[in-house]
Amino acid sequence: MKGFELRTKRLTLKPIRMADLSAIYENAKQETVALNAGFPLPKSILETRAYVKTHIAAWKLTHPPILTFSMFTKKGEWIGGINLRWAHPGVGELGYSVHPPHWGNGYAPEASRKLSDWGFRQGAHRIQATCWVGNKRSARVLKKIGMKREGILRDYFRRGDWVRSEYMWAMTRSDWKSSK
């Protein structure tokens, strides 16, 4: 999928690349980002490099299990990442992270809507996302793009010593079609 991009009014979503490593690392080592997204703080840039390499490699597969994009403004500034993981055949799971200086600008809903639309056009019958019950910003993003909160997954997510509950959000193909 070389050269593949998705564009919105203000953003370009490009497949993750090694040139994005420093920006990804700077974002990932922010405690608020790690807490909200549910990943551990990277121990080093080498750990982040391994993550990036894995996600670059997925793009080379015939049927990638996950497609990870970097989000850029029209001016070419890296502002975050977004991915669509195929949880089951026809079920995409959305994940995103915006660098804190860019929070509150509507970039997460804009990118999420675009990637969800693309997923449905690829044949998905459901696009879903989980978000930590304490992450009100992410819940607003998912609601804005037309997802419905389906319930709470109690003690669903574990990282090291901590376990947390998550909300499950989803949009079905019929929800998506009726929003068009």
ChimeraX attribute file (.defattr): number of C-alpha atoms within 10 A of each C-alpha:
attribute: neighborCount
match mode: 1-to-1
recipient: residues
	/A:1	9
	/A:2	8
	/A:3	6
	/A:4	8
	/A:5	12
	/A:6	15
	/A:7	17
	/A:8	15
	/A:9	9
	/A:10	13
	/A:11	21
	/A:12	21
	/A:13	24
	/A:14	19
	/A:15	23
	/A:16	23
	/A:17	15
	/A:18	12
	/A:19	9
	/A:20	16
	/A:21	19
	/A:22	13
	/A:23	16
	/A:24	25
	/A:25	19
	/A:26	13
	/A:27	22
	/A:28	24
	/A:29	18
	/A:30	14
	/A:31	13
	/A:32	14
	/A:33	18
	/A:34	16
	/A:35	15
	/A:36	17
	/A:37	19
	/A:38	15
	/A:39	15
	/A:40	14
	/A:41	18
	/A:42	17
	/A:43	9
	/A:44	10
	/A:45	16
	/A:46	12
	/A:47	12
	/A:48	20
	/A:49	18
	/A:50	12
	/A:51	14
	/A:52	20
	/A:53	14
	/A:54	11
	/A:55	22
	/A:56	19
	/A:57	13
	/A:58	15
	/A:59	19
	/A:60	11
	/A:61	11
	/A:62	8
	/A:63	10
	/A:64	15
	/A:65	16
	/A:66	19
	/A:67	20
	/A:68	24
	/A:69	25
	/A:70	23
	/A:71	27
	/A:72	20
	/A:73	17
	/A:74	13
	/A:75	9
	/A:76	10
	/A:77	12
	/A:78	20
	/A:79	22
	/A:80	26
	/A:81	25
	/A:82	22
	/A:83	24
	/A:84	25
	/A:85	19
	/A:86	19
	/A:87	14
	/A:88	11
	/A:89	11
	/A:90	14
	/A:91	20
	/A:92	26
	/A:93	20
	/A:94	25
	/A:95	19
	/A:96	20
	/A:97	23
	/A:98	22
	/A:99	18
	/A:100	13
	/A:101	9
	/A:102	13
	/A:103	14
	/A:104	10
	/A:105	9
	/A:106	12
	/A:107	22
	/A:108	27
	/A:109	19
	/A:110	18
	/A:111	28
	/A:112	21
	/A:113	19
	/A:114	17
	/A:115	24
	/A:116	23
	/A:117	16
	/A:118	14
	/A:119	23
	/A:120	20
	/A:121	11
	/A:122	10
	/A:123	13
	/A:124	19
	/A:125	18
	/A:126	21
	/A:127	26
	/A:128	23
	/A:129	22
	/A:130	24
	/A:131	23
	/A:132	21
	/A:133	17
	/A:134	14
	/A:135	14
	/A:136	11
	/A:137	13
	/A:138	22
	/A:139	21
	/A:140	12
	/A:141	18
	/A:142	24
	/A:143	15
	/A:144	16
	/A:145	19
	/A:146	17
	/A:147	22
	/A:148	17
	/A:149	17
	/A:150	12
	/A:151	11
	/A:152	16
	/A:153	16
	/A:154	12
	/A:155	11
	/A:156	13
	/A:157	15
	/A:158	12
	/A:159	10
	/A:160	7
	/A:161	5
	/A:162	8
	/A:163	12
	/A:164	15
	/A:165	17
	/A:166	20
	/A:167	19
	/A:168	19
	/A:169	22
	/A:170	21
	/A:171	22
	/A:172	18
	/A:173	17
	/A:174	10
	/A:175	15
	/A:176	18
	/A:177	10
	/A:178	8
	/A:179	9
	/A:180	5
